[in-house]
Structure formats: C-alpha cells, structure tokens
Amino acid sequence: MSIWEVFKRLRPFVRPYRKLILFALVLTLVGALTAQVNPIVLRYTVDTIEEMQKNGWGVARGAGLLALISGILFLKEILNSLIVFGQRFYGEKIRISISGDLADTAVGRILTYDLGFFSSQTNEKGKLQSRIDRGVEYLTRLVQSFFIDLLPLFANSVVALVVMFSANFYVGLVALSILPLYFWVSYKQAEKLSGVRRTLKGQREDKSNGLINLIESIQVIKSFVREPYEATKQFRVQQLLMGSLLKTRQTNFFFDGLKSFLEQIGVVLIIILTAYLVLDQQMSIGAIMFHILLFNNVSAPIRQLHRIYDEMNDALTYSESFFDVLDRKEAVEHSGSYQVAELAGAYELNDVSFTYPNGNKALFNVFMTIPKNQTTALVGLSGAGKSTLINLLSRFYLPDSGELLLDGQPIAAFDLPNLRRNLGMVFQKNHIFKGSIEENIRYGKMEATQEEIQEAAKKAYLHEQVMALPKQYASDAQMLSGGQQQRIAIARLFLKNPPIIFLDEPTASLDAIATEQIKNSLDAIKEGRTVVIISHSLSQIIDADQIYVMEKGRVVENGTHQALYEQNGVYRKIFEASARSLNLDKMLESMRK
C-alpha cells in the first residue's frame, strides 16, 4: 500500500474528529508563526546593541531594550507552551480515539468470519493478535506523527523559508537547496529498509505466536522435560529477530550520519554567505544570527524526518496486514434469511462431501437421516469425520457438494443467529472464559436469574461443589478442575434449553460417578429433543435410537445397537474393543460375587 492509500483507508476513522483536526491545524499555523519570533528578536537586539555601542551608550540607556526583549520573549514562551500543550493534547486525543475505533472495527469484523478463517495456518491466534495490535499501533502512530510532529515542523519550516527569502533571496536559496538532497537521502534510507521491515513483521509474528504456544503447552513441555528444546527454539527466533533489528539500526545510523553531514553543510554555507554579505555591507551583523536561527527552523523537520519516515514505513508495512484482516470478504460467515421460532431438528444429508480450508478432505458422499426428537449416535475411530459432521450440522461450515437439509430447508438458507439459538453444544474440551462461575454459566442465557443459574448447576451436579468454594459462584471459573469446567459447559446447555443438542464426548473429563450423574441428567434433557452424540463410552451410545458408524470420512453402517452388533461388522469390532478396554469380564465377575 502507498501512503496515500493508507490515508484513504484511514479517512472514515479520521472523519468523526475533523473539528479536532481543524483546531490542531490552527494551532499548528499559530505555532509556526511564533517560532520565528526568536530570530527576529535576536536580529533586532544585535543590530540595536551595535548601534548603541557606536553611539557610546551604556547599560543605563540599554535597560529599556532589555526589558522590551525580555517581555516579548517571555510572552512568546507562554503562548508557545500553550500551543504545544494544545497540539500534543488534542493530537493524542485524536490518536487514542482513532485507536479505539480501529481496534473495535477489527474485533467486530473478525467476529463475522467463519471457522475456516481461524483454522488457516496464516491466521494463528498469535499472528492474528500481532497483526491487529501492531496494525492499530502503527496506524495511530502515523496519525499522531502527521498531526503532532509532521505538520507543525513543516509549517515552521515553510514559514521560516518565506522569512529567509523575504530577508535575502540568495540565503533563502542556499537553505532551500539543501532540502532536496536531504529528502533524497531519506527516500533511499526508506527504500533500503522496506524489505527488512517486512522480514521484521513476520519474525515478530512468529515470536508472538511461539510465546503463546509455549505458555499454552507448558504442562506438556514440563512432563516431557523439553524446556531446553523449547528454549532453544525461542532463542533461534529471537536471534533472527535481533539480526534484522541490528541490520535496521546499522542502516539508520549510516543514513542519519549522512543527513547530519548535509545539515551541517547547510549551516556552514549560510555562515559563509551571510559573513560575506555583512563584509560587503549588504546586511547587518544581526542578520548572521537571524539567518542561522531561521535555518535551524528550516532544518528542524529534516532532523525529525528519519524518525517520521521510519514510522510511516512501519505503518505501510503493518497496515497491509491489518487491512487484509478487515478485507477478508470471502471469510465472512454468510447468513440466510429463513427464520423459525423453534426448530424440530430433522436433518437430511444427501451425498455430502466436505474439505477443510487447509485442503484436508474430511467427508465423502455421506448420506444420513437424523429424525427429530430422537437420539442419533456417531461412532468411529479418531479421524473418522464425526466432529466434522457436527460442524456441518451446526452450520460452522458448508458442504463442498451435496445437500444438507434441516426441517426440509437448505441449512445455508437459515438466519444464523436464529439457527444457533436453537442449538446447544457440549464438546470434549469446552472453553471457559476469564471470569466467575456465574458469568460462565450465564453465557447459556444472558438474562437468566440467579435461581435459574443455580438450578442449571444442580442439574449438572455442580452446585454443591460451587457452594463449598470460598467465593461460591463468584469464584474464578478458570481455576476449577477439568471435570468441574466440563460441568459448567453442561450447565450452560441446561440453561439454554435448546430443541437440538450436539454432544461431543460430553463426559470425557469426568470420573465414573460424575459420568453416571451427568448421564442421568442428559437422559432427562434428551426427551422431546433432537440429539446427536459422539462418545467412546458404551453407556452413551448403546441406547441411542439409531447409530451411524463412520470410517475415514464415510458412513459404513447404520442401525440400532442390536442390529449393528449382529451384522458382525465395523461397529461390533469397535464395541468389543471398548468392552475389552473396560475389562467388562472381570467387572461382571466381581459383581456376581
């Protein structure tokens, strides 16, 4: 993206603050004018004192001059302090406001994207977080640099040049001739660093993502004693990042030295030219200091230009990634318009195939009927496509081909919020939000009363455990055990009370007694609802109304437990293997005794 494209994209975010920006521009103009007071006062002072010395006047005669100069400079400094405060305060207010708007827009946009966007390798959470955070940071820094730094400096420079040309054309021409050389060096500096910045961006994303993965995997790392290995991995990433940073600094130091040399050449040329003009009696001695101070005002933006140039180029680098996140229209989760007060929950799949965005083909020509108000179990080895099927039934993904109907309507035609309000889900690993137990259970029904929350917790056999905690329902939910967190997810389901329920290993993290308790609760809530369950627990599937057996993304068998067992096929092998893994023979023998 070019700088003009970035400003064009920023325009909608800047427009609401145009009055503040206009005020900042007025302050900038006034500040540029007050910045020229010192050179003018200094020239007047030097020339007047020189005249006094020629006339033989002493300190007594010059007291009035000193008082006048002191008063002017004092008032100028007060006014300048107020202007600088206004520029910085309102510039910072603009930056903070735009920063909030950009962040809110990014969060609001990614919430509309489908699961395929988040499952892509390029959108891992560490990388995504880095793109959004750094994009907002550098874009708002660009706005701040423009309104707080760049505009005041260049306004000051332009006014100083005008004053120099009005005082002496040739001195003004010397000052002006230095600027193109300086800008060209700054341009070459930015060009040299453009590729390095892109590399830095990628390395920072890798570092951020690596740290997040390290923290999330700390238990596994410690259990396998892989701390040295992980530390070495992070060290390599850090070394690459340090190498790129050093290359950036090396380039900056070289070009900054070159620009400082050009600036000093300008000062020397001004001194030589003004000294010659004084000796030639074309200007006064005071004009020497007058022009040197004015040239300092001209060169002030030059001294800051490398920093502003760096920030502009960082903004260009990170803005591409940031706006790429905002512009992923193909990732937007498309919602239909069909709505219904309450779904019956009758699904029909005709020749459905599905491939994940990463290219992994998960389902092949699936035919399936899920009747309303019945329990359908999905059975198969890991990787058979069971969870993928639930993702399609929940409308997290759409099939590549085939027909997927819900209550006789194509599932793509449904209004998504309306559809998902009718769905309840409990997964093998459920997300627990940062917050209290009450807040996490309330996620199932935001307007629920305290009594409703406690009743849901009782159905999930969680209430007594919560009441035993020091803060009870105000306790931090993320500090609970895995089994207790699983019960929170089940309590959410009871609170939501939907007509369609998906259970993906709902009791995987629970002990035997808790599993029996939850099974009894789930059996109660299953009545009069459409239930699709995935479980390796025999007790969860054996009494299902129908069972579909899946293998490598295909349906290979279906029927009731007894019918499938008598077929002596895939289901029977899975069933008998499960029975052996539970050591059912010895259990039964113990129970007979």
N, C-alpha and C positions, 0 to 999 in steps of 0.2 A: 504494500500500500504506500502511496505517496503521502506527503504531509497534508496536501490539500484534501485527499480522500479521507484521511483521519479526521480533519476538522469538519468535513461534510458529515461524517458519521456522528461526530460529537454535537452537531448543531441542535438536534432535538433535545439533547440533555442540557445544553447551554441556554436555549431559548427562554425557559422559565425564569432565568436570572438576568435577563437583558438589562433591567433597570439598575441592578447592582453593577453590572459590567460597564454601563454607561457612566455611572458615578465614578467607578475606578478609572475610566479613561479621562474624565475631567480632572481628577486628582493627579493623573499622570502628566497632563499638559501643564497644570499649575506647578507641579514639582519640577518639570523640565525648565520652566522659566526661572524659578527660584534658584536652581542650580547654577545659573550664570551670574548670580549676584556677586559671589566671591571674586571672580576675575575682574569684573567691572570696578568693584570697590578697591581691589588691590592696585589696579592701574591708576585710578584717581588718587589713591593715597601716595603712591610712589612719585607720581608727577607733581602733586601738590607739595610734598615734603622737599623735593628737589628745588621747586620754585622758592620755597621758604628759605632754604639754605642759601640760594643765590642772593636773596634779599637780606640775609643776616638775621632772620627772625629766630628767636629761641623757643624754649619749651612753653613759656607762658603764652606766646602767640599761637602755638600749635595745640593748646589744650582743647579748644573748641573743635578742631579737626578730629582729635582722638575721641572726644565724646560722641561726635556725629557718626564716626565709623563704628564705634562700639555699639551704639544704639541700633544702627542698620543691621549689623551682623547678628546682634542678639535677637532682634525681632525676626530676622530671616531664619535663624536656627529654631526658634519656637514654631514658626509657620512650617518649616521643613519637617520638624518632628511630628507635628500633627498630620502632615501629608503622608509621611512614611508609615505612621501608625494606621491611617485610613487605608492606604494601599495594601498593607500586609493583612490587616484585619478582614477587609472586605474580599481581598483575593483569597484568603484562607477560607472564608465563609463560602465563597463560590466553589472552591476546591472540595470542601467537605460535603457540600450539598450535592454536587455532581457525583462525587464518590459514592454516596449513598444511593443515588438514582441508578448508577451503573451496576452496582452490586445487586440491588433489588431486581433490576431488569434481567441480569444473568441468572439469578436464582429462580425467578418466575419463569424464565424461558426453559431452563433445563428440567423443571418440573413437568413441562408439557411433552418431554421427549419419551419415546418408548424404551423398553428394556434393552433393545438392540444397541442403542446409543451407548449405554453404560457398560454393556458387555464387551464392547470393542476394546482391543488392546491399546489403542491410541487414546482412549478416554478413561484409563485407570484413575482411581479417585485422587491419587497423589498428583498426577499430571493435570487432571482437571482442576483441582484446587489451585495449583500453581498458575495455570493459565488465567483463571478468574482473578485471583488475588493480585498477581503481578500485572495483569492487564489493567485492572482498576487503578492500581498504584501508579503505574507509569503514565496512563492516560490523564489522570487527575494531576500528576506532577507536571505534565505538559501544559495543562490549562493554567496551573499555578505559575509556571515559568513564563508563560506568554503574558499573563496579566500583571504579575507581580514583579518579574525580572526583565523580560524582553522589552515590553512596551515602554516602561519608564526609562530604561537605559537607552533605547534607540531614539525616544523622544528627546532625551537630554542631548544625545549625540547630534541629532539633526539641528536642534536649536543652537547648539554650540558652533556647528559648521556655518550656519547662517550668520551668526555674530562675527565669526572669523572672516568670512568673505566680505561682510559689510565693513569690517575694520581694514582689511588689506587682502586684495584678491589673490596675490601670489602666496601669501602664508596659508590662506584657506585652501589653495590648490595643492600645496605640499601635504597638508593634513588629509585632503581627500584622496590623494594618490596612493597613500599607504593602505587604505581600506580594501581596495580590490585584491591586493596581494594577500592581505590577511584572510579575507573570505575564501580565496582560492586554497590557501593552506588548510583552513578549517574544513573545506569541502573534501580535500584529499585525505584528511585525517578521518572523516566520517566514512569515506569510501573504503579506506583501509580496514576499518573496524567492522564494517557491515557483516561480513561472513563470520567473524569471531563472535559477534553478538548472537547470531543465530545458533552457533555452537553452544554458547553460554546458556542460552534459553533451554536447549534440550538437556544440557548437563544439570541445570538447576531442577528441571522437572524430574530427571532420573534420581537426583539426590533426595528430593522431597518424597517421591514415591517409595524409594528404598527405605527411608526412615519410617514411613507409615507401615510398610510391610514388616519391618523389623519389630516394631512395637507390637503389632497385632500377632506376630508369630513368636513372641518371647518365650512362651511356655514350651513350645516345640523345640526352639533353639536350645534352651537350657536342658531339656530332657535328653537331647542327643549330644550335649556338650559341644555345640557348634559355635560357641561365642567367638573363638579365634577366626573361624572361617568367615562368619558374618562381618566381623570387624575388618578383615582383610578386604572383603567385597566393598564395604563402605569406604575404606581407605583408598581403594583404586578409583572409585567415583570421585572422591574428594581431591585426589591428586590430579585427575584430568581437569576438574573444575579450577583448581589452583593454577594449573598450567595455562589455561585460557585466560584467567584473570591476570596473570603476570604478563602475558603477551599483550593484553589490553593496556595495562599500565605502561609497559615499555613503549608502545606506540604513542600513547598520550604524552608521556614525558618528552619524547623526541619532538613531536609537533608543537607541544606547548613551549619548549625552549626556542624553537624556530619562530613562533609567533611573538614571543617576548623580545627576540632579537629584532624583528621587524618594527615592533613598537618603539624600541629604543632608537632605532634608525630615524624614525619619525621625529622623536624628541630632539635628537642631535641636529637634524635638518632645520627644525623650527628655530632652535637656538642660533645656529649659524646665520640663517636668513634674517631673523629679527635683529641680531647684533650688527649685521651689515647695514640694514635699513636705519638703525639708530646712528651708526657712524656716518651714514650718508645723509643724516638729518631728515629722514623721511618719516620717522616716528620717534616717540619719546622712550626713555628708559623703562618707564612703567609698562609700555606695550610688550616688552620681552616677557615679563611675568604674566601679563594678561593673556598672551597667546599660548604660553606653556600650560597655564591652568585650563584654558579652553581646549587645548589638545588633549589634556587628561580627561576632560568630559567627553571628547570625541572617542578616545580610546577605551573608556570605561566599558562599553558593551563589547569591545574587542577582547578585553581581559576576561570577560564572563562568557564569551561566545562559545568556547570549547566545552564548558560545563552545560550550557543550554543545548549545544549541538549534541552532546552525549545523551542528554535526557530526551531530546527529540528523536534520536535514532533508537534509543531503548523503547520509546513509545511506539515507533513504527514497527519494531520487531515484535513486541508483545501485543500490540493492537491487532495484528493479523490473527494471532491465536485466539484472542478474546472475542473478536467479531466473528471468527469462524465458529465459535461455540454458539453465538447468537444467531448465526445464519444457517444452521443446520435444519432447513425446512423439511428435508426428506426424513428427518428423525422425529418430527412432530407426530404425536400419537393422534391419529385421525379418529374423530368420534362421529358416529352416525346420529340420526335424529329420532329414531324409534324409541319410545318410552312406554313403560307399563308400570302400574302401581306395584304389582308383585308378580314375580316370575314363578311359573310352575316348575321349571327346571328340567324339561325333557330335551336332551341333546341327541343329535344325529350327525355322525361323521360318515361321509361318503368319499372314499378314495382320497383321503387327506395325506399329503406329504409336507414335510417341513425341514428347512435348513436354517441353522443359526447364522447370524451375520458374519461370523468368523469362518464360514464355509463348512462347518460340521453338519452333515446331514443326519438328522435325528429320527425322523419318522418316514415310513414308506407305505403308501397306499393303504392307509388304515380305514377300515370300516367298523363302525361301532354304534350301538344304540344304548343310550342311558335313559331309562324311563324315569318319569317324575315320581317323587315320593318313595323312591326305593334306594337301597344302598348298593353301589357298584364298587367292587374292589379291583384294583390293578395290581397284578402280581408279575414279578420277573426279576431277573438278576440285575445288579447295578449296571447302568448304561443301557437298559432296555428301552428307555424312552418314556417311562411312566411320569416323571416330573415334567418333562417336556409337554406331555399331553395335557396335564393340568394347567400349564402356562397358556396353552391354546384355548382350553375351556374357560379360563379366566380372562381371555382376550388381552393377555400381555403381549402375545404375538399373533400374527395372522398366518394361516397356512400358505405355503407356496402354491399349492394346487389342491383341487378337490373342494368339497362343500362341507361347511360346518354350520349346522342349524341349531338354534335354541328356541324352543317353543314354536318351531316352524318358520322362524325368521333367520336370515343370514346373520351370524354374530357380528359381522362388520357393520350392519345397519343399526346396531344399538347405540343409544346415547351412553357414553362410557360411565359418567358418574351415576346415572340411573342403573346401569347394569351392575356396577360394583357395589352399590348399596344393597344389592340383593345377594351378594356373595360373602361367604365367611371362609377364612383360611387359617389353618394351623400347620406350620411347617416343622420339619425336623429341627431346624435351627432358626429360632424366631428372634427378630431384632427387638431389643429393649432400649428405649430411648433414655437419654440422660434426664433424670427427674425422679419423682416419687413413684411409689407403687400405685397410688391412687391415680396419678396422671397417666401412667401407662395403661391401666385397666380402662380408664375413661376414653382412651383412644378408640375403643369399640363403639362408643356412643357419647359424643362430646357433651350433650345436655343431660346426661344421667345424674340422678341424685346420689347422695352418699349411700342411701339404703339400697339402691339398685346395684351400686358398685360392690357393696358388701355381699349382696345376695349372689352376684356372679362369682365372687371369690369363694363363697361357700360351695357353690356347685363345682368349682374347680378344686375343692379341698385345699384351699389356700388360706382361708380366713383365720383359722386358729393359729397358723404359723405366723401370720402377719401381726396378730394381736399380741404375740409373745415378744415382738421386737420392741426396743425402747421407744421408737417414734411411730410404731404401728404403720398406718397407711401413708404416713409422711416420710417413711424410710426410703433411702436411695435404692431404686429398683435394680441398678446395675451391680449392687453389692450382694445380691442374692445368689444362691447356688443355681446351677444349670437347670435342675429339676424344678426349682421354685420359679425361675424365669419362664419355663415351659408352661407352668400353671397360669402365669399371668396371661400368656398368649391364649390359653384355653378360656380363661375368664373373659377376655375381650370378645371371644366368639359367643359366649353365653349372653354377654351384654348386648351385642349387636343383634343377635337372634334372627339370622337371615334364613330365607327359604332354601338356599343352595349352600352346601358345605363341602369344602375340599380339605381333606386331612392327609398330610404327607408325613408319615411316621410321627403321629401326634404324641406318642408316649415313649419316644426313643430315649429321652433323658431322665426317665422316671424309674424308680425302684419298683419291685414286684407289687408291693402293697399299694403304692400310689397308682401304678398302672391299672390295678383292679378297680380302684376307686374312680379313676378317670374314665375307664371303660364303662362303668355303670352310668356315669353322668352323660357320656357321649351316646350311649344306647338310648337314654331318655330323650336327648335332644334330636336324635335321628328320626324319631317318629313324625310322619307327615312332612318330611323334607327330602330333597334330593341330596344324596351323599355320595361323594367319590372319595375312596380311601386308598392310600398306598401304605402298606405295612408289611414288615417281615415277621410280625407277630401273628401266629396262627389264630389266636383268640380274636384278633381284629377282623380277620377275613373269612373265617370258616362259616360264619352265619350271614354273610352278605347275600343279597337276593340274586346277584349274578357276579361272576368273576371273569375278567379278561386277562389272559396270560400273554405277556409281551416278551419278545426276544429280538434283540438287535433292531429295534425300531418298527417291528411288525407285530400284528396280533396273530398268534399261532393257535390259540384255543380260547373258547369261552363257554360258559355254562355255570351251573351250580357247583358247590364243592363236591357233592357226592358224584355227580355226573362226570366232572373232570377227573376225580380220583379214579373212577372206574375205567376211564379212557387209557390209563396207564401211559400217559404222555409226559410233556414237559412239566405240567402242574404237579403230577404225582412225584416226580423226581425232586422238585422244589419242596413239596410238602414233607416227604420222607427225610430229606436232608435237614429241614428245620426241626423235625421231631428228634432226629438223632443228635442234633446240636444242643437240644434242650435236655437230652438224656431222659426222655419220657419213660423208657422202660423201667429205669431204676426208680423214677418218681412214683410210677404206678405201683411198683413192688413195695415201696415204702408205705404208700397209702393203704395197701391191702393189709399190711401188718397192723 
